[in-house]
């Protein structure tokens, strides 16, 4: 009987530790990604300048490109600017917007991407998706996974704590997303990739049940590993299904309905996940999720991020339109406006608002 296997697209190296940034050049050389150090490095115009000054001596063959923002136009301009050079790889050095622009640009010019994350705000640092603002709002673009991921815990600690903590909400929301995937399998027959589901769920559970906080290296490591593992789970599945269910539909609704007021991706996903767990009747799991989110200073009620109850109800009602064809607890229950309002009142009472 033949032995059947499959290849899983994943980074050839994942380096998560204190001081990892100092060894970036040697890691790339050792892994045969860039022995010459001929790299195109994308950075932000703000904090990126300090990182460039710090890294430039170790990367004498690198060309540095400042990224204007996190739009599709920014990513296209970055790719066009990089075309003129002969590089071994593209390095995205920064937060989510920088890495997403670098992922898109690297894919456009046919080069591998090295993701060097300076904060842990969401799982995009290792996903096969670049999320970029465009004329229609915000779009998701398929790209190859990074060939390497480097996360220096010392650098991560320097990021605003709110952005680091938001990654907690994003990883924990995997638990709700996988529950939605399983619901769709039962209700519609949608196929589940068991490996992708297991990877995403275990990443969420590891963060949910870790007793530490972002002040602990151990917790930061688990959080970083969870974000990376979530990204790989999406590659295994071939789409964002393992990490995107009702939680992300609600997040996208906030982004589209209130673009100038929306909170961070991870904050909105964590809130959406907690509410979705309540909707599916998983009250014990919802209670634990709310407890952990609160312990990490994450929102569990719309007013925690500056929204009224009616605005939240509107976002939940609109949420299914953000992912046509995706089946979650929201599509399954198909609640009316009044039913959403009543469900929110029950949720707020249950978690002790």
Beta strands, then each sheet from edge to edge (+ up, - down):
strand 1: 13-17
strand 2: 39-44
strand 3: 63-67
strand 4: 89-94
strand 5: 112-117
strand 6: 129-134
strand 7: 137-142
strand 8: 148-152
sheet 1: 1+ 8+ 5+ 4+ 2+ 3+
sheet 2: 6+ 7-
end
